Amino acid sequence: MNIKIDMSGMEKLQRELKEMQTAVNSLDGEFAKVSFTPGDPESVERAIREMKQAVDQKASRYHSNPIVKAFAEESKKAFEKHLREQARKQG
């Protein structure tokens, strides 16, 4: 019995995973500084926009990678939640 195993697509997946690791590393640690006035909703929203732009900038070189794109979107949601919590605590 002969079994043929087709591994097509593995190179693409390996490339996407390598890009994902690079993107994760670029978002590890401090990659942007934002500031806001806790009681000023406009200031908080501006900080959130700046943070999202910073994430988008870091992930932009991998715009065709769906894994990185999903990670960037989840990162922005997490950072936004964190900023809103900080504003609420400090306000």
HUKA-V704195 format. One record per helix or strand of 2 or more residues. SS is the DSSP state (helix for helix, strand for strand). FROM is the first residue (numbers start at 1). LEN is the number of residues. If there is no record, write none. Layout:
# HUKA-V704195
[[SS	FROM	LEN] [SS	FROM	LEN]]
This chain:
# HUKA-V704195
[[helix	10	18] [helix	41	22] [helix	66	25]]
